[in-house]
Amino acid sequence: ARKGGAGQGGGLQTLCLWVGDEAAHRDNALNLLSCLSLPGAACRAVFAEGVRGLCCVWQSCSSASNHALMPGGANPLGCLGHVSAALELTLQMVRGECPPLDRLYLPMGSSCTLAGLCVGFALALALLRRRAAPFQGAPAATASRVLSALSALQLHAIASHHVWGIAPAPLARYLVRILLSDTAQLVLDVCREDVRSGAEDFFARAHLRTSYAVEYGRETPASRAAKSTFSRSSPSFPPSPSPSSSSSSSSSSSSSSSS
């Protein structure tokens, strides 16, 4: 993205680099259409493949006037939501709202979730050891049990994008580690908590499962079967009442109590 001049009203000029084919699927088509639907003068899309694609990426990312936004929101700020999720899950364990976990399975596309959870659980460990907020007042026995579980927690990242099936395992881990390191540095800068070593420990125990990676957005017989199984086994919840029905029922209650 580049800051526009007076001709663009000071807005952002956006260049969408489409660097690879994706499966012919409704969701992928909607993603593409959403990019192409941005205001014409402020946004353009380049279908960059092969050598031309590498040149476009290099030219766009190396310019000092441009700011590159990585696919899938894979940047330290994008990871903070997952850092918060790890803190919230740890707090649920401390409160007894869920049992201490030994394994956690998650999808891996841009790796933002995996990197954020590694940093988040490392931060949770540091705060829980000191009984610092939000874990102040946690009973010693409970804190010890959760600390023990977190210290052995294994993250299983299931690759959901075909690029992970192509990338060699050392390269895949290297790319995730860059994002993890940048996110841990952001936490250090903002919160004054150094969790870089702890985040690396979580990542060292993480399993990157790339054998499931398929062309992004494409359904497979296995994914359809898994979806069907999940639908059958998921608990069903009653529909939430609409605001109109809630207000009418409260009016009825008021009328009954009045009579």
Accessible surface in RSA format (square Angstrom, percent):
REM  Atomic radii and reference values for relative SASA: ProtOr
REM  Chains: A
REM  Algorithm: Lee & Richards
REM  Probe-radius: 1.40
REM  Slices: 20
REM RES _ NUM      All-atoms   Total-Side   Main-Chain    Non-polar    All polar
REM                ABS   REL    ABS   REL    ABS   REL    ABS   REL    ABS   REL
RES ALA A   1    38.96  35.8  13.37  20.6  25.58  58.2  15.55  21.9  23.40  62.0
RES ARG A   2   107.03  44.9 106.29  54.2   0.74   1.8  27.72  37.9  79.30  48.1
RES LYS A   3   147.43  71.9 127.88  78.5  19.55  46.5  87.06  78.4  60.37  64.3
RES GLY A   4     9.55  11.8   0.00   N/A   9.55  11.8   0.99   2.7   8.55  19.2
RES GLY A   5    43.54  53.7   0.00   N/A  43.54  53.7  36.72 100.8   6.82  15.3
RES ALA A   6   104.07  95.7  69.39 107.1  34.68  78.9  78.06 109.9  26.01  68.9
RES GLY A   7    77.42  95.5   0.00   N/A  77.42  95.5  38.55 105.8  38.87  87.1
RES GLN A   8    72.28  40.4  47.28  34.6  25.00  59.5  15.49  33.0  56.79  43.1
RES GLY A   9    71.78  88.5   0.00   N/A  71.78  88.5  38.56 105.8  33.22  74.4
RES GLY A  10    32.22  39.7   0.00   N/A  32.22  39.7  23.81  65.3   8.41  18.8
RES GLY A  11    30.40  37.5   0.00   N/A  30.40  37.5  30.40  83.4   0.00   0.0
RES LEU A  12   103.52  57.7  90.56  64.8  12.96  32.6  90.64  63.7  12.88  34.7
RES GLN A  13    57.13  31.9  54.34  39.7   2.79   6.6  14.54  31.0  42.59  32.3
RES THR A  14    45.51  32.4  41.67  42.2   3.83   9.1  27.77  37.3  17.74  26.8
RES LEU A  15    54.15  30.2  34.19  24.5  19.96  50.2  34.19  24.0  19.96  53.7
RES CYS A  16    19.17  14.5  13.84  15.4   5.33  12.5   9.60  24.3   9.56  10.3
RES LEU A  17    47.28  26.3  22.78  16.3  24.50  61.6  22.78  16.0  24.50  65.9
RES TRP A  18    50.18  20.1  46.33  22.4   3.85   9.0  38.97  20.8  11.21  18.2
RES VAL A  19    91.09  59.9  68.85  62.3  22.24  53.6  68.85  59.8  22.24  60.3
RES GLY A  20    30.72  37.9   0.00   N/A  30.72  37.9  24.69  67.8   6.03  13.5
RES ASP A  21   110.93  77.7  96.57  96.1  14.36  34.0  32.36  76.2  78.56  78.4
RES GLU A  22    61.57  35.3  37.23  28.2  24.34  58.0   8.96  17.3  52.61  43.0
RES ALA A  23     4.73   4.4   0.60   0.9   4.13   9.4   1.57   2.2   3.16   8.4
RES ALA A  24   106.31  97.7  66.03 101.9  40.28  91.6  79.11 111.4  27.21  72.1
RES HIS A  25    55.43  30.3  43.38  30.2  12.05  30.8  39.81  41.0  15.63  18.2
RES ARG A  26   173.65  72.9 161.43  82.3  12.22  29.1  67.68  92.5 105.97  64.2
RES ASP A  27    72.76  51.0  70.78  70.5   1.98   4.7  22.38  52.7  50.38  50.2
RES ASN A  28     9.53   6.6   7.53   7.3   2.00   4.8   6.28  15.1   3.25   3.1
RES ALA A  29    50.01  46.0  42.58  65.7   7.43  16.9  49.26  69.4   0.75   2.0
RES LEU A  30   101.24  56.4  97.14  69.5   4.10  10.3  97.69  68.6   3.54   9.5
RES ASN A  31    71.57  49.4  69.87  67.5   1.70   4.1  13.27  31.9  58.30  56.3
RES LEU A  32    46.65  26.0  46.65  33.4   0.00   0.0  46.65  32.8   0.00   0.0
RES LEU A  33   105.88  59.0 104.04  74.4   1.85   4.6 104.24  73.2   1.64   4.4
RES SER A  34    64.23  54.3  53.35  71.2  10.88  25.1  46.51  99.0  17.73  24.8
RES CYS A  35    28.89  21.9  27.61  30.8   1.28   3.0   1.16   2.9  27.74  29.9
RES LEU A  36    91.32  50.9  63.85  45.7  27.47  69.1  67.17  47.2  24.15  65.0
RES SER A  37    88.74  75.0  52.12  69.6  36.62  84.4  48.29 102.8  40.45  56.7
RES LEU A  38    82.45  45.9  74.94  53.6   7.51  18.9  75.92  53.3   6.53  17.6
RES PRO A  39    94.58  68.9  82.93  75.6  11.65  42.3  94.53  78.0   0.05   0.3
RES GLY A  40    64.77  79.9   0.00   N/A  64.77  79.9  38.87 106.7  25.90  58.0
RES ALA A  41    93.00  85.5  58.08  89.6  34.92  79.4  70.20  98.9  22.80  60.4
RES ALA A  42    27.35  25.1  25.62  39.5   1.73   3.9  26.70  37.6   0.65   1.7
RES CYS A  43    15.09  11.4   4.66   5.2  10.42  24.5   3.72   9.4  11.37  12.3
RES ARG A  44   154.66  64.9 147.97  75.4   6.69  15.9  64.77  88.5  89.89  54.5
RES ALA A  45    28.71  26.4   2.15   3.3  26.55  60.4   2.15   3.0  26.55  70.3
RES VAL A  46    16.29  10.7  13.62  12.3   2.66   6.4  16.29  14.2   0.00   0.0
RES PHE A  47   105.81  52.9  94.67  58.6  11.14  29.0  94.67  57.4  11.14  31.9
RES ALA A  48     0.72   0.7   0.00   0.0   0.72   1.6   0.00   0.0   0.72   1.9
RES GLU A  49    92.72  53.2  80.59  61.0  12.13  28.9  32.95  63.7  59.78  48.8
RES GLY A  50    57.73  71.2   0.00   N/A  57.73  71.2  43.50 119.4  14.23  31.9
RES VAL A  51   119.22  78.5 113.90 103.1   5.33  12.8 113.90  99.0   5.33  14.5
RES ARG A  52   145.68  61.2 137.05  69.9   8.63  20.6  65.69  89.8  79.99  48.5
RES GLY A  53     4.24   5.2   0.00   N/A   4.24   5.2   4.24  11.6   0.00   0.0
RES LEU A  54   131.89  73.5 127.51  91.2   4.38  11.0 127.97  89.9   3.92  10.6
RES CYS A  55    75.22  56.9  68.02  75.9   7.19  16.9  29.89  75.7  45.33  48.9
RES CYS A  56    26.03  19.7  23.83  26.6   2.20   5.2   3.21   8.1  22.82  24.6
RES VAL A  57    52.90  34.8  52.90  47.9   0.00   0.0  52.90  46.0   0.00   0.0
RES TRP A  58   187.41  75.2 184.99  89.5   2.42   5.7 163.37  87.1  24.03  39.0
RES GLN A  59   132.49  74.1 128.08  93.6   4.40  10.5  39.88  84.9  92.61  70.2
RES SER A  60    20.34  17.2  17.30  23.1   3.04   7.0  13.14  28.0   7.19  10.1
RES CYS A  61    66.41  50.2  40.65  45.3  25.77  60.6  23.06  58.4  43.36  46.8
RES SER A  62    67.20  56.8  30.65  40.9  36.56  84.2  29.69  63.2  37.51  52.6
RES SER A  63    37.55  31.7  24.26  32.4  13.30  30.6  22.68  48.3  14.87  20.8
RES ALA A  64   114.08 104.9  70.01 108.0  44.07 100.2  81.52 114.8  32.56  86.3
RES SER A  65    69.40  58.6  45.48  60.7  23.92  55.1  49.00 104.3  20.40  28.6
RES ASN A  66    37.31  25.7  18.58  18.0  18.73  45.1   6.50  15.6  30.81  29.8
RES HIS A  67   120.10  65.6 117.97  82.0   2.13   5.4  78.78  81.2  41.31  48.1
RES ALA A  68    49.17  45.2  22.17  34.2  27.00  61.4  30.54  43.0  18.63  49.4
RES LEU A  69   126.78  70.6  97.22  69.6  29.56  74.3  98.29  69.0  28.50  76.7
RES MET A  70   107.03  55.4 100.17  66.3   6.86  16.3  83.20  70.7  23.83  31.6
RES PRO A  71   101.79  74.2  89.23  81.3  12.55  45.6 100.93  83.3   0.86   5.3
RES GLY A  72    63.44  78.2   0.00   N/A  63.44  78.2  34.27  94.0  29.17  65.3
RES GLY A  73    36.47  45.0   0.00   N/A  36.47  45.0  28.90  79.3   7.57  16.9
RES ALA A  74    16.31  15.0  10.75  16.6   5.56  12.6  10.75  15.1   5.56  14.7
RES ASN A  75    45.63  31.5  44.57  43.1   1.07   2.6  24.85  59.8  20.79  20.1
RES PRO A  76    37.23  27.1  37.23  33.9   0.00   0.0  37.23  30.7   0.00   0.0
RES LEU A  77   131.10  73.0 118.80  85.0  12.30  30.9 119.08  83.6  12.02  32.3
RES GLY A  78    33.04  40.7   0.00   N/A  33.04  40.7  22.27  61.1  10.77  24.1
RES CYS A  79     0.00   0.0   0.00   0.0   0.00   0.0   0.00   0.0   0.00   0.0
RES LEU A  80    63.81  35.5  59.71  42.7   4.09  10.3  59.94  42.1   3.87  10.4
RES GLY A  81    50.43  62.2   0.00   N/A  50.43  62.2  38.70 106.2  11.72  26.3
RES HIS A  82    53.87  29.4  53.87  37.4   0.00   0.0  30.51  31.4  23.36  27.2
RES VAL A  83     7.76   5.1   7.76   7.0   0.00   0.0   7.76   6.7   0.00   0.0
RES SER A  84    62.83  53.1  60.76  81.1   2.08   4.8  25.51  54.3  37.32  52.3
RES ALA A  85    45.32  41.7  38.07  58.7   7.25  16.5  41.38  58.3   3.94  10.4
RES ALA A  86     0.11   0.1   0.00   0.0   0.11   0.3   0.11   0.2   0.00   0.0
RES LEU A  87    36.29  20.2  35.72  25.6   0.57   1.4  35.99  25.3   0.30   0.8
RES GLU A  88   104.05  59.7  99.55  75.3   4.50  10.7  34.19  66.1  69.85  57.0
RES LEU A  89    41.38  23.0  40.19  28.8   1.19   3.0  41.14  28.9   0.24   0.6
RES THR A  90     0.00   0.0   0.00   0.0   0.00   0.0   0.00   0.0   0.00   0.0
RES LEU A  91    29.45  16.4  29.45  21.1   0.00   0.0  29.45  20.7   0.00   0.0
RES GLN A  92    55.34  30.9  55.34  40.4   0.00   0.0   6.01  12.8  49.33  37.4
RES MET A  93     4.67   2.4   0.17   0.1   4.51  10.7   0.07   0.1   4.60   6.1
RES VAL A  94    17.18  11.3   8.66   7.8   8.52  20.5   8.66   7.5   8.52  23.1
RES ARG A  95   153.12  64.3 117.24  59.8  35.87  85.4  37.80  51.7 115.32  69.9
RES GLY A  96    63.12  77.8   0.00   N/A  63.12  77.8  30.71  84.3  32.40  72.6
RES GLU A  97   111.55  64.0  72.93  55.2  38.62  92.0  43.13  83.4  68.43  55.9
RES CYS A  98    28.84  21.8  22.69  25.3   6.15  14.5  26.12  66.2   2.72   2.9
RES PRO A  99    97.47  71.0  89.86  81.9   7.61  27.7  96.60  79.8   0.86   5.3
RES PRO A 100    51.81  37.8  32.43  29.6  19.38  70.4  32.44  26.8  19.37 120.4
RES LEU A 101    40.08  22.3  36.78  26.3   3.30   8.3  39.39  27.7   0.69   1.8
RES ASP A 102    91.82  64.3  88.00  87.6   3.82   9.0  37.92  89.3  53.89  53.7
RES ARG A 103   130.08  54.6 116.86  59.6  13.22  31.5  20.48  28.0 109.60  66.4
RES LEU A 104    39.45  22.0  38.36  27.4   1.09   2.7  39.45  27.7   0.00   0.0
RES TYR A 105   122.84  57.4  98.32  55.9  24.52  63.8  80.08  60.2  42.76  52.7
RES LEU A 106    10.91   6.1   7.25   5.2   3.66   9.2  10.59   7.4   0.32   0.9
RES PRO A 107    92.99  67.8  88.69  80.8   4.30  15.6  89.66  74.0   3.32  20.7
RES MET A 108     1.69   0.9   0.05   0.0   1.64   3.9   1.69   1.4   0.00   0.0
RES GLY A 109    28.96  35.7   0.00   N/A  28.96  35.7  15.84  43.5  13.12  29.4
RES SER A 110    36.42  30.8  12.30  16.4  24.11  55.5  15.41  32.8  21.01  29.4
RES SER A 111     6.86   5.8   4.97   6.6   1.89   4.4   0.88   1.9   5.99   8.4
RES CYS A 112     9.60   7.3   8.99  10.0   0.61   1.4   5.73  14.5   3.87   4.2
RES THR A 113    39.19  27.9  37.87  38.4   1.32   3.1  16.81  22.6  22.38  33.8
RES LEU A 114     0.40   0.2   0.05   0.0   0.35   0.9   0.05   0.0   0.35   0.9
RES ALA A 115     0.00   0.0   0.00   0.0   0.00   0.0   0.00   0.0   0.00   0.0
RES GLY A 116     0.00   0.0   0.00   N/A   0.00   0.0   0.00   0.0   0.00   0.0
RES LEU A 117    14.30   8.0  14.30  10.2   0.00   0.0  14.30  10.0   0.00   0.0
RES CYS A 118     0.00   0.0   0.00   0.0   0.00   0.0   0.00   0.0   0.00   0.0
RES VAL A 119     0.00   0.0   0.00   0.0   0.00   0.0   0.00   0.0   0.00   0.0
RES GLY A 120     0.00   0.0   0.00   N/A   0.00   0.0   0.00   0.0   0.00   0.0
RES PHE A 121     0.00   0.0   0.00   0.0   0.00   0.0   0.00   0.0   0.00   0.0
RES ALA A 122     5.14   4.7   0.57   0.9   4.57  10.4   1.37   1.9   3.78  10.0
RES LEU A 123    11.34   6.3  11.34   8.1   0.00   0.0  11.34   8.0   0.00   0.0
RES ALA A 124     0.00   0.0   0.00   0.0   0.00   0.0   0.00   0.0   0.00   0.0
RES LEU A 125    14.99   8.3  14.99  10.7   0.00   0.0  14.99  10.5   0.00   0.0
RES ALA A 126    23.71  21.8  19.35  29.9   4.35   9.9  22.71  32.0   1.00   2.6
RES LEU A 127    20.49  11.4  20.49  14.7   0.00   0.0  20.49  14.4   0.00   0.0
RES LEU A 128     0.00   0.0   0.00   0.0   0.00   0.0   0.00   0.0   0.00   0.0
RES ARG A 129   142.42  59.8 119.07  60.7  23.35  55.6  46.23  63.2  96.19  58.3
RES ARG A 130   138.91  58.3 109.45  55.8  29.46  70.1  71.27  97.4  67.64  41.0
RES ARG A 131    81.71  34.3  73.85  37.6   7.86  18.7  36.07  49.3  45.64  27.7
RES ALA A 132    26.47  24.3  18.36  28.3   8.11  18.4  26.47  37.3   0.00   0.0
RES ALA A 133    65.31  60.1  51.14  78.9  14.17  32.2  51.32  72.3  13.99  37.1
RES PRO A 134    60.14  43.8  44.46  40.5  15.68  57.0  47.66  39.4  12.48  77.5
RES PHE A 135     2.24   1.1   0.00   0.0   2.24   5.8   2.24   1.4   0.00   0.0
RES GLN A 136   116.12  64.9  98.00  71.6  18.12  43.2  50.56 107.6  65.57  49.7
RES GLY A 137    75.11  92.6   0.00   N/A  75.11  92.6  43.06 118.2  32.05  71.8
RES ALA A 138    14.25  13.1   0.74   1.1  13.51  30.7   5.44   7.7   8.81  23.3
RES PRO A 139    82.64  60.2  72.10  65.7  10.54  38.3  82.64  68.2   0.00   0.0
RES ALA A 140    71.24  65.5  60.72  93.7  10.52  23.9  61.09  86.0  10.15  26.9
RES ALA A 141    73.96  68.0  59.78  92.2  14.18  32.3  68.34  96.2   5.62  14.9
RES THR A 142    21.61  15.4  21.61  21.9   0.00   0.0   3.67   4.9  17.94  27.1
RES ALA A 143     0.05   0.0   0.05   0.1   0.00   0.0   0.05   0.1   0.00   0.0
RES SER A 144    68.02  57.5  62.61  83.6   5.41  12.5  27.15  57.8  40.87  57.3
RES ARG A 145   132.57  55.7 123.81  63.1   8.77  20.9  61.65  84.3  70.92  43.0
RES VAL A 146     0.50   0.3   0.50   0.5   0.00   0.0   0.50   0.4   0.00   0.0
RES LEU A 147    31.69  17.6  31.52  22.6   0.16   0.4  31.69  22.3   0.00   0.0
RES SER A 148    76.16  64.4  62.97  84.0  13.18  30.4  32.50  69.2  43.66  61.2
RES ALA A 149    20.16  18.5   9.11  14.1  11.06  25.1  19.36  27.3   0.80   2.1
RES LEU A 150     0.37   0.2   0.37   0.3   0.00   0.0   0.37   0.3   0.00   0.0
RES SER A 151    54.15  45.8  39.20  52.3  14.95  34.4  32.66  69.5  21.50  30.1
RES ALA A 152    64.22  59.0  53.86  83.1  10.36  23.6  56.78  80.0   7.44  19.7
RES LEU A 153     0.38   0.2   0.04   0.0   0.34   0.8   0.04   0.0   0.34   0.9
RES GLN A 154    64.05  35.8  64.05  46.8   0.00   0.0   4.79  10.2  59.26  44.9
RES LEU A 155     0.25   0.1   0.16   0.1   0.09   0.2   0.16   0.1   0.09   0.2
RES HIS A 156     8.57   4.7   8.57   6.0   0.00   0.0   8.53   8.8   0.04   0.0
RES ALA A 157     0.00   0.0   0.00   0.0   0.00   0.0   0.00   0.0   0.00   0.0
RES ILE A 158    47.13  26.8  46.51  34.7   0.62   1.5  46.51  33.5   0.62   1.7
RES ALA A 159     2.47   2.3   0.00   0.0   2.47   5.6   0.00   0.0   2.47   6.5
RES SER A 160    48.16  40.7  36.74  49.0  11.42  26.3  34.77  74.0  13.38  18.8
RES HIS A 161    39.98  21.9  39.98  27.8   0.00   0.0  27.08  27.9  12.90  15.0
RES HIS A 162    50.91  27.8  49.02  34.1   1.89   4.8  32.32  33.3  18.59  21.6
RES VAL A 163    73.09  48.1  72.72  65.8   0.37   0.9  73.09  63.5   0.00   0.0
RES TRP A 164    15.98   6.4  14.97   7.2   1.01   2.4  14.97   8.0   1.01   1.6
RES GLY A 165    49.89  61.5   0.00   N/A  49.89  61.5  15.81  43.4  34.08  76.3
RES ILE A 166   135.53  77.1 112.95  84.1  22.58  54.4 117.61  84.7  17.92  48.6
RES ALA A 167    19.15  17.6   6.52  10.1  12.63  28.7  10.30  14.5   8.84  23.4
RES PRO A 168    81.99  59.8  70.22  64.0  11.78  42.8  81.99  67.7   0.00   0.0
RES ALA A 169    70.11  64.5  59.09  91.2  11.03  25.1  63.40  89.3   6.71  17.8
RES PRO A 170   104.49  76.2  91.01  83.0  13.49  49.0  99.21  81.9   5.28  32.8
RES LEU A 171    80.61  44.9  75.88  54.3   4.73  11.9  79.50  55.8   1.12   3.0
RES ALA A 172     1.18   1.1   1.18   1.8   0.00   0.0   1.18   1.7   0.00   0.0
RES ARG A 173    62.22  26.1  62.22  31.7   0.00   0.0  35.80  48.9  26.41  16.0
RES TYR A 174   126.55  59.1 125.67  71.5   0.88   2.3  86.28  64.8  40.27  49.6
RES LEU A 175    81.26  45.3  73.43  52.5   7.83  19.7  73.74  51.8   7.52  20.2
RES VAL A 176     0.03   0.0   0.00   0.0   0.03   0.1   0.00   0.0   0.03   0.1
RES ARG A 177    83.92  35.2  83.91  42.8   0.01   0.0  36.38  49.7  47.54  28.8
RES ILE A 178    75.81  43.1  71.54  53.3   4.27  10.3  75.75  54.5   0.06   0.2
RES LEU A 179    14.79   8.2  13.39   9.6   1.41   3.5  14.66  10.3   0.14   0.4
RES LEU A 180     1.12   0.6   1.12   0.8   0.00   0.0   1.12   0.8   0.00   0.0
RES SER A 181    52.14  44.1  49.71  66.3   2.43   5.6  18.14  38.6  33.99  47.6
RES ASP A 182    68.70  48.1  63.63  63.3   5.07  12.0   9.87  23.2  58.83  58.7
RES THR A 183     0.00   0.0   0.00   0.0   0.00   0.0   0.00   0.0   0.00   0.0
RES ALA A 184     0.17   0.2   0.17   0.3   0.00   0.0   0.17   0.2   0.00   0.0
RES GLN A 185    68.19  38.1  68.19  49.8   0.00   0.0  36.11  76.9  32.08  24.3
RES LEU A 186    38.61  21.5  36.26  25.9   2.35   5.9  38.17  26.8   0.44   1.2
RES VAL A 187     4.17   2.7   2.84   2.6   1.32   3.2   4.17   3.6   0.00   0.0
RES LEU A 188    39.62  22.1  39.08  28.0   0.54   1.4  39.08  27.4   0.54   1.5
RES ASP A 189    76.18  53.4  63.51  63.2  12.67  30.0  23.59  55.5  52.59  52.4
RES VAL A 190   108.61  71.5  80.27  72.7  28.34  68.3  84.93  73.8  23.68  64.2
RES CYS A 191    69.37  52.5  45.19  50.4  24.18  56.8  17.48  44.3  51.90  56.0
RES ARG A 192   182.16  76.5 158.02  80.6  24.14  57.5  72.66  99.3 109.50  66.4
RES GLU A 193    26.58  15.3  25.73  19.5   0.85   2.0   6.72  13.0  19.86  16.2
RES ASP A 194    84.00  58.8  53.64  53.4  30.36  71.8  25.01  58.9  58.99  58.8
RES VAL A 195     4.97   3.3   1.73   1.6   3.24   7.8   4.97   4.3   0.00   0.0
RES ARG A 196   102.80  43.2 102.45  52.2   0.35   0.8  33.86  46.3  68.94  41.8
RES SER A 197    84.08  71.0  74.62  99.6   9.46  21.8  50.85 108.3  33.23  46.5
RES GLY A 198    24.51  30.2   0.00   N/A  24.51  30.2  20.04  55.0   4.47  10.0
RES ALA A 199     0.00   0.0   0.00   0.0   0.00   0.0   0.00   0.0   0.00   0.0
RES GLU A 200    56.18  32.3  54.84  41.5   1.34   3.2  37.26  72.1  18.92  15.4
RES ASP A 201    78.28  54.8  75.72  75.4   2.56   6.1  16.64  39.2  61.64  61.5
RES PHE A 202     2.30   1.2   1.86   1.1   0.45   1.2   1.86   1.1   0.45   1.3
RES PHE A 203     0.00   0.0   0.00   0.0   0.00   0.0   0.00   0.0   0.00   0.0
RES ALA A 204    74.21  68.2  45.29  69.9  28.92  65.8  48.95  68.9  25.26  66.9
RES ARG A 205    66.47  27.9  56.81  29.0   9.65  23.0  48.20  65.9  18.26  11.1
RES ALA A 206     6.16   5.7   0.00   0.0   6.16  14.0   0.00   0.0   6.16  16.3
RES HIS A 207    74.31  40.6  70.97  49.3   3.35   8.6  50.23  51.8  24.08  28.0
RES LEU A 208    33.39  18.6   7.76   5.6  25.63  64.4   7.76   5.4  25.63  69.0
RES ARG A 209    92.03  38.6  86.83  44.3   5.20  12.4  18.43  25.2  73.60  44.6
RES THR A 210    45.07  32.1  39.33  39.9   5.74  13.7   7.53  10.1  37.53  56.7
RES SER A 211   106.12  89.7  65.26  87.1  40.86  94.1  58.82 125.2  47.31  66.3
RES TYR A 212   140.06  65.4 124.59  70.9  15.48  40.3  82.77  62.2  57.29  70.6
RES ALA A 213    21.77  20.0   0.44   0.7  21.34  48.5   0.44   0.6  21.34  56.5
RES VAL A 214    62.65  41.2  56.60  51.2   6.05  14.6  62.65  54.4   0.00   0.0
RES GLU A 215    57.99  33.3  52.09  39.4   5.90  14.0  20.08  38.8  37.90  30.9
RES TYR A 216    79.60  37.2  79.48  45.2   0.12   0.3  33.54  25.2  46.06  56.8
RES GLY A 217    30.58  37.7   0.00   N/A  30.58  37.7  20.76  57.0   9.82  22.0
RES ARG A 218   117.19  49.2 107.52  54.8   9.67  23.0  35.76  48.9  81.42  49.3
RES GLU A 219    80.49  46.2  66.24  50.1  14.25  33.9  20.64  39.9  59.85  48.9
RES THR A 220    30.43  21.6  29.73  30.1   0.71   1.7  24.48  32.9   5.95   9.0
RES PRO A 221   102.02  74.4  94.54  86.2   7.48  27.2  97.30  80.3   4.72  29.3
RES ALA A 222    76.58  70.4  62.18  96.0  14.40  32.8  70.33  99.0   6.25  16.6
RES SER A 223    51.84  43.8  40.15  53.6  11.70  26.9  46.54  99.1   5.30   7.4
RES ARG A 224   120.02  50.4 113.44  57.8   6.59  15.7  50.82  69.5  69.20  41.9
RES ALA A 225    59.02  54.3  49.46  76.3   9.57  21.8  57.55  81.0   1.47   3.9
RES ALA A 226    61.16  56.2  49.79  76.8  11.38  25.9  57.26  80.6   3.91  10.3
RES LYS A 227   139.26  67.9 131.39  80.6   7.87  18.7  90.30  81.3  48.96  52.1
RES SER A 228    49.40  41.7  42.41  56.6   6.99  16.1  30.20  64.3  19.20  26.9
RES THR A 229    72.27  51.4  72.01  73.0   0.26   0.6  55.28  74.3  16.99  25.7
RES PHE A 230   145.22  72.7 142.36  88.2   2.86   7.4 144.92  87.9   0.30   0.9
RES SER A 231    74.59  63.0  50.75  67.7  23.84  54.9  35.93  76.5  38.67  54.2
RES ARG A 232   176.47  74.1 140.64  71.7  35.83  85.3  78.12 106.8  98.35  59.6
RES SER A 233    84.16  71.1  50.55  67.5  33.61  77.4  48.12 102.5  36.04  50.5
RES SER A 234    39.33  33.2  21.62  28.9  17.71  40.8  25.07  53.4  14.26  20.0
RES PRO A 235    98.12  71.5  77.61  70.7  20.51  74.6  89.01  73.5   9.11  56.6
RES SER A 236   111.74  94.4  80.70 107.7  31.04  71.5  51.92 110.6  59.82  83.8
RES PHE A 237   163.87  82.0 137.75  85.3  26.12  68.0 138.91  84.2  24.95  71.4
RES PRO A 238   114.90  83.7  96.24  87.7  18.66  67.8 102.85  84.9  12.04  74.8
RES PRO A 239   126.26  92.0 102.46  93.4  23.80  86.5 113.24  93.5  13.02  80.9
RES SER A 240   102.39  86.5  75.02 100.1  27.37  63.0  38.44  81.9  63.95  89.6
RES PRO A 241    99.93  72.8  75.81  69.1  24.12  87.7  85.67  70.7  14.26  88.6
RES SER A 242    53.22  45.0  44.99  60.0   8.23  19.0  41.02  87.4  12.20  17.1
RES PRO A 243   116.75  85.1 106.09  96.7  10.66  38.7 112.86  93.2   3.89  24.2
RES SER A 244    80.21  67.8  69.11  92.2  11.10  25.6  54.95 117.0  25.26  35.4
RES SER A 245    49.22  41.6  42.45  56.6   6.77  15.6  45.54  97.0   3.68   5.1
RES SER A 246    47.80  40.4  40.56  54.1   7.24  16.7  35.32  75.2  12.48  17.5
RES SER A 247    62.84  53.1  57.13  76.2   5.71  13.1  47.79 101.8  15.05  21.1
RES SER A 248    61.84  52.3  54.69  73.0   7.15  16.5  47.51 101.2  14.33  20.1
RES SER A 249    63.46  53.6  56.65  75.6   6.81  15.7  47.26 100.6  16.20  22.7
RES SER A 250    61.74  52.2  55.14  73.6   6.60  15.2  47.04 100.2  14.70  20.6
RES SER A 251    65.09  55.0  58.18  77.6   6.91  15.9  37.06  78.9  28.04  39.3
RES SER A 252    64.61  54.6  57.39  76.6   7.23  16.6  38.93  82.9  25.68  36.0
RES SER A 253    71.37  60.3  61.04  81.5  10.33  23.8  38.73  82.5  32.64  45.7
RES SER A 254    65.52  55.4  60.15  80.3   5.37  12.4  36.19  77.1  29.33  41.1
RES SER A 255    72.26  61.1  61.81  82.5  10.45  24.1  40.28  85.8  31.97  44.8
RES SER A 256    78.80  66.6  61.57  82.2  17.23  39.7  38.32  81.6  40.49  56.7
RES SER A 257    94.88  80.2  56.61  75.5  38.27  88.2  55.42 118.0  39.45  55.3
RES SER A 258   100.33  84.8  59.12  78.9  41.21  94.9  44.52  94.8  55.81  78.2
RES SER A 259   126.20 106.6  59.13  78.9  67.07 154.5  66.77 142.2  59.43  83.3
END  Absolute sums over single chains surface
CHAIN  1 A    15740.3      12477.2       3263.1       9962.4       5777.9
END  Absolute sums over all chains
TOTAL         15740.3      12477.2       3263.1       9962.4       5777.9
